[in-house]
């Protein structure tokens, strides 16, 4: 990600050729496991368990609906925005996100070692 080049380990030449021959290639966005993964589910269960009364539970479900709507809008805007920016801007964004991911990983390791 930091070099913004496709790794030959990610796909073979046969996969690339087969992918270009197809009209529709379905992918799974990486954001979906983060939005509805074990961490999000556990947090939701804990927060719902802490809700006391009907008013708190209604606010909980309104917050869930707001997160769903906001996530939909952000993912929809990112899909159309990715088509508008050029390949150079995409490479820059990929490098920045790779750097951010590396920094988060280092911070996790430092926190686990009690150095941070």
N, C-alpha and C positions, 0 to 999 in steps of 0.2 A: 504494500500500500504506500509506503514512503517513496518508492521509486516511480509509482504511477504507471507501471508496465504490467501487462498480463503475464502471469507466470506460466511457463509451459507445463508445470506440474498440475495446474488447475484443470486443463482440458487437453485432450490429445488432438492431433490433426483430423482424425476421423470424426470426433465429436464436433469440431468446428465445421467441417464440411457438412455433416448431417444437420447441424443447426441452421446453416445458411440455406439448406434446401427446403426447410419447413416454413410454412406460413405463420404458424402460431407456436411460440415457445413459452411455456408457462414457467414462472419462477416463483419462489417463495420469498417474500420480503423478510429481511432479518429483523425488522421492527416487530413483527407479530409475536415471536416468542418473548420479547421484552415487554410487550404490552399485556399479554395474557399468560405469562409464564408462572412458574411456581412462586416467585417472589410476590408478584401482583396478587395471585390468588390467596396466598397466606396473609398478606396485608389486609386484603378485603375481608377475610374471615375474622381476623383479629379485631378490625375496626367495627365490623357488624356485631361481634360479640360484646364490644364495649358500649354499643349504642343502647341507651336507656329510654324507653318510651317510644311512642309512635312518631313524634316530631323528629327525634334523632335519626330514626330509621328512614324517614322520608328524606331528610337532608343527605343521608348516606347514599340513597338511590339517586337523588338529584346530582350529587357529585359524580357518581359513576356515569350517569347519562351525559354530564358535561364533559368528562374525560373522553367518552366515546365520540361525542360530536367534535371536540377539538382534535382528537387523533385523526378522525376521518378527514377533516378540513386540511390538516397539515399534510397527511399522506397524499391527498388529492392534489394539493398545490405543488408538492414536491415532484409528483409525476409529470405535471404539465410544465413545471419550471425546468426540469431536467432536459426537456426537448428544446427549450428556448436558449439555453446557454451552450456555448461551443465546447468542443473536446478539450481545449486548453483549460478552460475554467473547471471542467469536470476533473481533469488531472490535478489541478491545484486543490480542489475540494477533497479529492481522494487522499492527497498527501497530508493535508491538514487533519483530516479525520484519522488517518493512520498515526500521525504524531500524537493526537489526542488519545487515541486508544492505547498507544505505547505508554504515555504518561499515566493514564489510569491504571494500567497493569503494574507499572513500577510502584505507584502509590499503594496499591493493594498489597504488593509484596512487602513494602516498607512497613505498612500498618501491621501485617501479619508477624513481622519480625520485631515489632515494637520499637522501630527506629523513627517512625513518623509522628 
